[in-house]
Amino acid sequence: MTRPHRWITTLSLCLLAGLVQTGCSTAAKAVDQAHISGQQRDFDKQTGILRKHMQELQARGDPLGDYYYALANSDGWIHDVTDPKAITALFEKAAAKGSMDAKILLALQVATSEPIPGQLDKIKGPKGKLDAWERGLSQLLPLLKQQCAVRRLVLDEGRPKVAYYAIAYDVWPEFRDGYYRNNADGSRTLLKDPARQQEWEALHRGCRTPRNEWLDLAGR
């Protein structure tokens, strides 16, 4: 008998026995908890594959493994380090070892004024801090001309893989749509820059990222 049938049977027994509603709710809650527990086990299994891949890279002395570890703490599926400064230090360590991915995300952090590097799901904009924006982009542009995308360990529909993020994709629309500069008199000026839009958009359009790498197929 499948789990949904057991759930229906449990509710039927509650009704036949004339039990109070809390008793039925408790039965349904137990099934929900069992379902959640099953999901958690599957999540732990799949993130275990991600962690194994990361640790194998670290064991070989590959700075990509240190970068993945930093990003996993930033993304929050590893909780070894939670302080923003300490997470940033992990990226700096990976960058010092030669990780271009880490260097890119550190420069992006400067540009977007985020407390930690690796906020890949957030909008990439200056947040009103134009000096930091320009400083970060000046660091970022030459890096992206060497490597246009960064890697990230993710679960896609429950499966572990290495995904690739073209960073310029999130930058050039800022020059197309514009962002505001706060003026001394309290007014604001919308800044657009078609030339820079073209430069960053060309970087994005020319970025050829590798195919996604499914880690649950490794060794098969």
C-alpha positions in Angstrom: 0.0 0.0 0.0 1.4 3.4 -0.9 1.8 6.3 1.5 -1.1 8.3 0.1 -3.4 5.3 0.6 -2.3 4.9 4.2 -3.0 8.6 4.7 -6.6 8.2 3.4 -7.1 5.1 5.5 -5.9 6.9 8.6 -8.4 9.7 8.0 -11.2 7.2 7.4 -10.5 5.5 10.7 -10.7 8.8 12.5 -14.0 9.6 11.0 -15.4 6.1 11.8 -14.2 6.2 15.3 -15.7 9.6 15.9 -12.4 11.0 17.0 -11.9 14.7 17.5 -10.4 16.8 14.7 -7.0 17.1 16.5 -6.6 13.4 16.4 -7.1 13.4 12.6 -4.8 16.3 12.2 -2.1 14.6 14.2 -2.3 11.6 11.9 -2.1 13.8 8.8 0.7 15.7 10.3 2.7 12.5 11.0 2.4 11.6 7.3 3.5 15.1 6.3 6.5 14.8 8.6 7.4 11.4 7.1 7.2 12.9 3.6 9.4 15.8 4.7 11.8 13.4 6.3 12.0 11.5 3.0 12.7 14.7 1.2 15.4 15.6 3.7 17.1 12.3 3.2 17.1 12.8 -0.6 18.4 16.3 -0.2 21.2 15.1 2.1 22.1 12.4 -0.4 22.3 14.8 -3.3 24.2 17.5 -1.4 26.5 14.7 -0.2 27.5 14.2 -3.9 28.2 17.9 -4.2 30.3 17.8 -1.0 32.2 14.8 -2.1 33.1 16.4 -5.5 34.2 19.5 -3.6 36.3 17.6 -1.1 38.0 15.6 -3.9 39.1 18.8 -5.5 40.4 20.1 -2.2 42.3 16.9 -1.5 44.1 17.3 -4.9 45.0 20.9 -4.0 42.8 22.3 -6.7 41.7 25.9 -5.7 38.3 25.2 -7.4 37.5 23.0 -4.3 38.3 25.9 -2.0 36.1 28.2 -4.1 33.2 25.7 -4.0 33.5 25.5 -0.3 33.4 29.3 0.0 30.4 29.5 -2.3 28.6 26.6 -0.5 28.8 28.6 2.8 27.7 31.7 1.0 24.7 29.8 -0.5 23.9 28.3 2.9 23.8 24.6 2.1 27.0 24.3 4.2 26.9 26.1 7.5 30.5 25.8 8.7 31.0 29.5 8.3 28.3 32.1 8.7 30.0 35.4 9.5 30.1 37.6 6.4 33.7 38.6 6.9 34.8 35.0 7.4 32.9 33.9 4.3 34.6 36.7 2.3 38.0 35.5 3.7 37.2 32.0 2.3 36.8 33.5 -1.2 40.0 35.5 -0.7 41.8 32.3 0.3 40.6 30.6 -2.9 41.5 33.6 -5.0 45.0 33.7 -3.5 45.4 30.1 -4.6 44.5 31.0 -8.1 40.7 30.5 -8.4 39.5 32.8 -11.1 35.9 32.1 -10.1 36.7 33.5 -6.6 38.4 36.5 -8.0 35.4 37.3 -10.2 32.9 37.0 -7.3 35.1 39.2 -5.1 35.1 41.9 -7.7 31.3 41.5 -8.2 30.9 41.9 -4.4 32.7 45.2 -4.6 30.5 46.4 -7.5 27.2 45.4 -5.9 28.1 46.3 -2.3 26.9 42.9 -1.0 28.0 41.8 2.5 29.3 38.5 1.1 30.5 37.3 -2.3 28.5 34.8 -4.4 25.0 36.3 -4.3 24.3 35.0 -7.8 20.5 35.0 -7.5 20.3 38.7 -6.6 20.0 41.7 -9.0 23.4 43.0 -9.9 23.2 46.8 -9.5 25.1 49.7 -7.8 22.5 50.1 -4.9 23.2 53.8 -4.9 26.9 53.3 -4.2 28.3 54.5 -7.5 32.0 54.7 -6.4 31.9 51.1 -5.3 30.1 50.1 -8.5 32.7 51.7 -10.7 35.6 50.3 -8.6 34.2 46.8 -8.7 33.4 46.9 -12.5 37.0 48.1 -13.2 38.2 45.0 -11.4 35.6 42.7 -12.9 35.9 43.6 -16.6 39.5 42.3 -17.2 38.7 39.1 -15.3 35.6 38.4 -17.4 37.7 38.9 -20.5 39.7 35.9 -19.3 36.8 33.8 -17.9 33.3 35.0 -18.7 31.4 32.7 -16.3 31.7 31.3 -12.8 30.8 27.8 -11.6 28.3 26.9 -8.9 27.4 23.6 -7.3 23.6 23.3 -7.4 20.7 20.9 -7.3 18.6 21.1 -10.5 15.3 19.3 -10.0 16.9 17.4 -7.2 20.0 16.3 -9.1 23.5 17.6 -8.3 25.4 19.4 -11.0 27.9 22.1 -11.8 26.1 25.1 -13.3 27.7 28.1 -15.1 26.7 31.7 -14.6 27.7 34.3 -17.3 28.3 37.4 -15.1 28.0 40.1 -17.8 24.4 38.9 -18.4 23.3 40.7 -15.2 25.5 43.8 -15.7 24.7 45.2 -19.1 20.9 45.7 -18.5 22.0 48.2 -15.8 23.5 50.4 -18.4 20.4 50.0 -20.7 17.8 50.6 -18.1 19.8 53.1 -16.1 20.4 53.7 -12.4 20.2 56.8 -10.3 22.8 59.2 -9.0 21.8 61.1 -5.9 22.7 64.8 -6.4 23.7 67.3 -3.7 20.5 69.3 -4.0 18.4 66.2 -3.2 17.5 65.5 -6.8 18.3 62.3 -8.7 19.7 61.8 -12.2 19.0 58.6 -14.2 22.3 57.4 -15.7 22.3 55.4 -18.9 25.3 54.5 -21.0 24.7 52.9 -24.4 28.4 52.5 -25.1 29.0 50.5 -21.9 25.8 48.5 -22.5 27.2 47.5 -25.8 30.6 46.5 -24.3 29.1 44.4 -21.5 26.4 42.9 -23.7 29.0 41.8 -26.3 30.9 40.2 -23.5 27.7 38.3 -22.5 26.7 37.4 -26.0 30.2 36.0 -26.7 30.3 34.0 -23.5 30.3 30.3 -24.4 29.8 28.4 -21.2 30.4 24.6 -21.0 27.5 22.2 -20.8 26.2 21.6 -17.4 28.0 18.8 -15.7 25.7 16.3 -13.9 27.7 14.9 -10.9 25.4 12.0 -10.3 26.5 10.6 -13.7 30.2 10.8 -12.8 31.9 7.4 -13.1 29.0 5.8 -14.9 
